[in-house]
């Protein structure tokens, strides 16, 4: 569909997605961040995570095309909360997360995938091409809810190429469970190198955003010497 449906309304009036896509018809590169903000992230970990998010914004804004194409949504868990709806990088405001409660990882994954499906529906309704979405989970703990239904959703989504799912375990994360959730090998964050992680993610997203929707883009290996991760 190439025409915008001006009849779409919200309870408060016009659906702002109409103007959003009219002003910026660039293909979209959606990225969902699922971020653990449970009690165990208190102190330096949550501080470093917040600084990493600021770096993510800065790095994407350094590329004018990526700033228009990369869209970011954030779901935090501890408890589950949609912190940021999908926004292009030029409109994205990095949140200030605080460490709070438990680790409902399964519910957070399901919520993130729900947001993604809703966004993809909007793209299709407005004729906006989009790249294969990325879903990026960062956690330092063990799920405190039933994560198996979410793991099944991930497997189905990966099999249908609906998205690519990545899991990163901070020190203390249960990598055995992450291996059952993610089809890709989970990565272990070296120390608290969140800044390097988000630099890698932004560089990867920038590469994807400059490609043609539907094509595969080789990723930078994050486990190379001086990288932010290990397997």
N, C-alpha and C positions, 0 to 999 in steps of 0.2 A: 504494500500500500504506500503510495507516494503523497496522497492528500491527507491533510490533517483534519480530524473529525472535531469541528468546533462545537459540536453538540455535547461533548463530554463535560459533565459537570461534577463538582464536589458538593458536599453539604454547604459549603461556604461560597459557592459560585463557580467560576471558571476553573477547569483542570489546568494547573500551571504547567503540566508536562507538555501541553500543546505549544506554549510559548518557548519552553525550554528547548524542544527539538527543532522548532522553527528558527530560533536564534543560532543554534549550533547543530547542523545536520551531519556532523562528522560521524564516521563509524565509532562505536563505543567498545572499550576494552574494560569490562567490569571485573572488579576484584572485591571479594568479601573477606574481611578480616574478622576472625573469631578469636577474641582475646580474653585470656584468663585473668580475672581480677579478684580472685579469691584471697582469703586471709594470708595464704602462704606467699603471696606476691608482695606483702608489705615491705616497706623500706626501700632499699636500693633497687630491687627488681622492678617495682612499679615506676620508680623514678626514671630508670633507664628505658623502660618501655615507652613512657610518655615522650622522652627525648628522641627515641627512635621514630615515633610517629611524626614529630616535627621535621626530622630529617627526610622522611618519606615525602612530605609536602614540598620541601625545598628542592629535592632532587627532581621531582616531577615537573616543578615549575621552571626548571632550567631548560626544559624542552617544550617549546611552544606548541608542538603538535600533540605531545603526550598530555599536556595540560588540558587540551580540549577533548581528548579521546578517552583517557583513563578515568574510570568512574570507581569511586571507593564507597563501600558501605562497611560499617563496623557494628558487630554484635559482641558485647562483653558478657561474660558469665561469671556470676558470683554476686547477685543473681543474674539471670538472662535479661538483657536490656538492649534494645536497638539504640545505640549511641549516635550513629550517623546513618541516615537514609542515603541512597545512592546520590553522589554528587561528583561532577567532574573535578579534576584536581585543582583547577583554578578557583573553584568555589568551596573546596574542602577545607574545613577548619579543624585541625587536629584536636581531639578532645583531651581533657585532663582526667585520666582514670584514677580512681582510688581503690585500694584493696578493701574488699568487703566480706563476703560470706563464703559459701561452699563452692563446689565445682560441678554445676549441672551441665556437663559437656555435651551429653546427648541432645538435650533440649536446645542448646545453643546451636549445634550443627543443623538441626531440623529447622530452626528459626532462620538461620542464614540461608539455607537452601530455599525456604519459602520466599524470602525477600528476593532472591535471585530469580526465581520463577516468575514472580510478579513483574520484575524489571524487564525480563526477556519478553514478556507479553506486551509491555508498553513499546519496546523497540519494534516488535512486529507490527503492532497497530499503527505506528507512525512511520513505517518504512525505513527504520534506522538499521543499517548493517551492524553486526557486532562480532567480535572475536570470541573464541572459546573462553568462557569465564574462568577465573582462578578463585579457589576458595582456600584460604590460608589460616590454619589453626596454630595458635601459640599457647602452650600450657606448661605449668610446672607441677601439676598434680595428677591425681587419679580421679576419674569421674565419680561423682556422688549420686548419679542417677543411672537409669537404664540406657546404656549407650548402644546396645545392639541394633535397635531399629534404625538409628542414625547411620551405623556402619553399613546396613543393608541399602539405605538410600544412597550412600556414597558409591557403593559397588554398582548399583543400577545406573547412577549418573555417569560414572566413569565408563561403563560398558557402552553407553549410548553416546558418549563424547559430549555430554551436556555441560560438563565442566571438568577442570583438573583440580584435584584436591591435594594439598600439601600439609604435612604435620611437622611442627617443630617442638621439641621437648626442651624446656629449660631445666636446669638442675633440679632433681626431685620428681620429674615427670615419670609416669609409668609407661616406658617405651614398649613393654609387652602389649599393653592395651592399644597403644597408638598403632602398633603394627597390625592389629586386628581391625582397626578402624580405617586406616589408609592403605590403598593398594600400592602406593609408592613407599619406599623405605623412609621411615621417619628420620629426621635429622636432629642431632643433639646440638643445642646452642653452646658454643664455647664461652664459658663464663657468663657475662651479661652483655654480650656484644650485640645488643639490639640495634645500635646505630649502623653497624656493618650489615646486619641482616636486612634492614630496610633500604640501605643503599643498594644491595644486591637485588632486592625486590623491585625497586624503582628502575634500576637499569634493565632488568628483565622486562618489566612492563613497557618501558620506553621502546625496547626492541620490538616487542609484539605490536605496539601501537603504530609502528612505522611499516608494518608488513601488510599483506593483503588478507582480509578476513577469510578464514578457512584454510590458511597455510600454516604449516608447523614452523616454529622458530626455535632453533637450538638455544638451550639455556646455559648461562655461565655456571660452571661447576662450583658450588658453594663450599665444597670440601677440599679445594685446592689449598696449597700452602698459603698461610695468612688469611684464609677464608674465615667465615664466621661459624661454620658448622662442621660436625663430624658425624659419621654414620655409626 
